Amino acid sequence: MESPLHKDISKASATSIARSLLYIASCLQQLDPEFDTSQLKLSPSVDTRMERYVSAVQHLVTCDEELVSSVEGLDCLILQCSYRSNAGNPRRAWLTLRKAMNIAQLRGLHLPSCTIPGGRQIWAHIIQGDRYLALLLGLPAGSKDTSCGPEETLQNTKVSEDECFDLTIRIIERNQNEQAHTYTATHDIDEVFENLAAEMRPDWWDVPEDIPQDHSRTIVQSFDRLMFQIIYFQFVALLHLPFMLRAAKERRYEYSKFSCMKSSREMINRYLALRHTTVGTFCCRIIDFGAFTATVTIFLGLLEPSSSGDSRDKQQRDSDRNLVDMVLKSMEEIGQPGKDLVAKQSASAIRSLLAITSPSGLRTTNLKLSIPYFGTIRNSMRLPTRR
């Protein structure tokens, strides 16, 4: 006998079925690494089944311009982008999102006068994702639209998140235009970030110590708050990163070094808080990579000679080294089941970095380490004996 579910599916549109498959693939992707997937009885494996679902949607639905021109079809492209991002494929995710952006513009979803139900919300999701990926990949933004955020209220912290993403436009433009790549522009953007942070209560920025382990509204609010904090500090770190390494030769860039290091520490503290909760077992490779980038940034600071006789400097360096060790442990735990390739690669890279600061006495260290979306670290220096 045919079940009611099968009857409902048989009557659904192609985009509705595709969206359901992508929801299933995304849910499977978010399974706890320690979950016994044999209970699901999916052959040949859960990973293979996920890829089959996504591949089927891509080849049968999202490649059809007519099908994806609906709001439901655009939903499919956004879900596909999210899946690719969480699988550690930001370039493929960006390509998918750019397709969604072009179709959305053809439908007029970018216009403030758009009356298509759900159209403006879809457009907001698209431009936020595009800006995040463009900043990560060093690409130009697809739209400068800043008119699709929610209305401001005292309780609406979503406004601050949208304002934060709007600021990425200025960072991207600075990065894309060599003539505009000035320190003055960086200071101007930094000031806006500081003003944005000041709009929130001081205690709002505290790292949550105890996130509820249930499915209440409280855990959703705590999770959203933590994610916004991570994104905020990541953006500030990326703002100052191009100037951080120049501080060793030009003192006027010391502020960027300080801000980049401080924001990287803040991001890592919140990342670790997220990963140490049950909700933190979710799969989000982009956040993992952001934490890895912050760890590399802190490590670069550790490579610089310490201020001799400064106890505060030594204390900070010890604290930074401890943060690096904790991120390494977290990455090793995530990659332990053998499914999280991004975490395993990140852990391997961190171990390679730590090896050059091992307490093996005075020596010359030669290192060349290529890190995707970050750059190549080359190091040839004589390192002092650690005491």
N, C-alpha and C positions, 0 to 999 in steps of 0.2 A: 504494500500500500504506500502511495506517495505521501510524504509528510507535508504539513502545511508550509513548512519552511521552503521545501522544494517548489511548491506551487507559487509562493511569493517571489522566489528568485526567477522562476520561468516567466513571470509577468514584468519583471524589472527591466529597466533600460540597460544598455551596454555600459554606460558610464556609472550607473548605480552598482552593477555587479563588479565593475572594475574597482570602484571605491571600496567596496566590501572586502575584496581580495587584498587591497593595499592596507586596509585596517588590520586584517588578519596577519599579514606579513610584518607590520609594525609591532603588533602585540607579541608575535613570536620573537622578534628582534629584541624585545625588552624583557624576555624571560631572565630570571635570576640565573647566573652562571652555574649555580649548584643545583638547579632544578633538574630532576630526572626526566629528560625529554622522551624516554622510551614509553612513558605513560600516555603520550599523545598518539602513539602508533602511527607516526608519519614516516613513510619510507620514500627514498632511501635514508634521508636524514632531514632534520628540521632546517638546516642551512640550505640544503638543496631545494626543499619545498618553498622556502621563502623566495629564493631566486627565481624559481619557476613562476610563482605568482606575479612577481614584479615584471619578469620578462614577458609573460603573457599579456599583461596590461600594456606594456610598452609597445609590443608588436601588433596588438589588435585594437587598442583604443587610443592611447595618447599620441600615436603617430598619425591619427586621422584628424585633420584640422577641423572638420565639421563636428566631430564628436567632442573635441576638447574646447570648442568655442562656447559651450554652456558653462554655467557656474559650477555644475557638478563635474564637468570635464576639467575645469581649472583646479578644482579640489583635488582631482586625481594627480595633476602635475605637481601640486604643492606637497601632497603625501609622498609622491615619488622622490621629490627633492629631499624631503626630510629623511626618507629611508636611506638615500645615497649618502647624505651627510653623516648620519649615524653609523653608516658602514665604513666611514673613513674615505669617501670619494668626493671631496669638495668640488673638484672640477666638473664631474658629471652632474653633481647637484646644481651647480651654477648654470650649466647649459640647459638643464631642465627648467630652472626658474626663469631664465631669460626667454625661453619659449612661452612660458606662462605670462610673462610680462608683455610680450609683443601681442599675444592674443587678447589679453585684458585691455590693452590700449585700443586695439581694433574694435572691441566691444564698447569702448567708452567708459570703462570702469575707473579710469584715472580722473575723470571729470567730476568736480564737486556736485554737478547737477545730475549725476547718475541716479536713476530710479530703479535699476535692476535689483531685486531683493538679494541681499547679501553681497552685492557687488563691491561696495566700498570696503567691507571687512576683508574680502578676498584680496583687494588691491593693497590694503595695509599689510597683510601677511606677505605678499609678494615683495613689496619694496623693502620691508625689514630684512627678509631673508637675503635679498639681493645685496643690500649694503653690507651685511655681515660677511658674506662670502667674498664680495669684491674687496673689502678691506683685508681679509685674510690672504687672498690670492694676488693682491697688488693690481687689481683691475679697476677700470672706471665704473662708477655707479650707473645704473640704467635709467634712473629718474631722480630728479631733484625735488620731487613733490613733498611738501611738508604740510599738506592740508587735510590729511586723512586720519589724524589722530582723534581720540575721544575728547569730549568736552571736559574742561578742567573743573574739578570739585576738590574740596579739602580732603576727602577720603580716597580720591582716585589716584593711586600711585602709578597707574598705567600711563598717565600723562608724562611723568618723569622718564619712564622707559622710552616712550615715543620721542621725547626731546633728546634723549641720549642717542637714539638711532639717527635722529636728524643731524646731530653733530658729526656723525661719521662721514657725512657728505663733505664737510670741510677738511677732514683728515685725508679723505680719498683725493680730493682736488689738490691738496698740498702735495701729496705723494705723486700724483700724475703730472703736475706742472713743475718742472725743475726751477723755473724762475720764481714760482710762488713758494718754493721749498725753503722758506726763511724762518729764522728763529723767532722773529716778531709774530708771524702767523701762528706758530706753535704756542707762544705765550697767550695770544688772544683766545685760542681755542681752549687752552688750559683754564683760563679765567672763567669761561662759560661753564666748563665742567665743575669747577669749584662752586660756582653760584647754584648750579643744579643740585649739587650735594647738600648745600646749605638750606635748600627748600624743605628737606626732610628733617624730622626730629633727630637730634643727636643719637638717641638710643636706638633709632631705627637702623643705624649702621652697625650696631653690635652684632658680632657673630653669634647666631643662634646656638645655644649650648645644648638644648634638649628639644629636638624636633619630634613631635608626636608620631607614634608608629601605627596610627589607625588611618581610616579613610575619611576623617572629618574635614570640615572646612578649614580648620586651623592648620592642618598639615599642608593644604593647598596654598594658603596664604604664606606660610613659612617657606615653602618650596619656591614660590614665585619671588618672594623677597630675596632669598639666597641667590637665585638665578640672576636677578637684576643686579645684585651687588657684584657677582662674578663678572657679568658683562661690562658693568661700569668700570671696574678696575682694569679689566682687560683692554678696554678702549683707551684709557688714560696711559697705560703702559705702552700700547702701540703708538700713541701720539708722540711719546718722548723717545722711543727706541732708536730712531735714526740718529739722534744726537747724543745718545748715552755714551757710545764708544769714543766720541770726539772729546769727551771731558778729560781724558788722560793727557791730551795735548793742549786743549784750550779751556781755561778755567770758566769761561762764560757759559759753558754747557754743564756746569756742575749741578744746576737746578734740574736739568733733564735727567741726569744720572740719578739724583736723589729721588725724583718723582717716579721714574721708571722702576727703580728698585723697590720703593715703598709700595707702589701699586701691585707689583708682582708678588710681594709678600702677602698683601691683603687678599689678592685673588687666590693664592695657594691656601691660605688659612680657611677660606670659605669653601674651596674645592674639597679640602680634607674633611671639613665638617659635613659636606654633602655626601661624600663617599663613606663616611662612618655611620650613616643611617641606613635603614632598610630601603627607604626611597632612593638612596644613592646607588643602588645596584643597577639602576636603569642604564641603558646603552645610549651614550651620547659622545661619539668620538670627537666632535668638534670641541666640546668642553674639555675632554681629556687632552686634546692637542693644545688647547689654550693653556692648561696647567703645565704641560710639558714646555711650552714656549716660555712661560714665566720662570720655570725652573732653570732653563738654559740662561735666561737673563740674569738670574741670581748667581748662577755659576760664573758667568763672565765677570761679575763684580768680585767674586772670590778670587779670581785669577790675579787681580791687581794687588800690588804690594800693600801690606797693611801699614797703618800708621804706628811706628814703633813707640812703645810706651803709653799708648792710649788704651786704657782699660775698656772704655765704652766701645771702641772700634773692635777690640778682640771679642767682647761679649756679643756684638752684633754679628760678627763673622761666624762665631760658634752657633748662634741662633739660625743664621742662614744655612749653614752646613746641615743643621738638624732638620730644617725644612726640606732640603734636597733629599736627605735620607728618608724622610717620611713619604715624600712623593714617590720615590723609588719603591718603597715597600708597598704603597697603594697600587702602583702600576703592576708590580709583580703579582699581587693578589688578584687583580682584575684579569691579567693575562694567564694566570695559572691553569685554568681549565683548558687552555689551548685554543679557545675560540676568538679571543680578542687580539688580533694581530697588531693593531695600532698600539695597544698597551704594551705588548711584548717588545715591539720595536723601540718604543719610548724608553722602556726600562733598560734595554740593551744600550741605547745611546747615553743614558744617564750614567750607567756603570762605566762606559768608556771615558766620560768626562771626569768622573770621580777618580779614575785610575791615575790621572796626571797630578792629582793633589794627594796621592797616598804618601804616608810617612816613610819614604824610603831614602831620605837624605837629600843632599844637594846633587842635582843632576840636570841635564838638558833634556827637555821634553819636546818632541815633535808630534804635532797632532793635526790631522786634517779630517774633519767630520762634516759631511754634507747633511743638512737637515731640511727636508721638504718644507717649502713655504716660509722658511726662516733665513736660510743662507748657508754658507760654508764657514766653519770655524777653523781657522789656521792658527796654530800656536807653536812658537819656538822660543823657549825662554829657559832661563836657569831659575829653578824654584828653590827657595830656602828650605832648610830643614824645619819641620814642624816641631814645636815644643809643647 
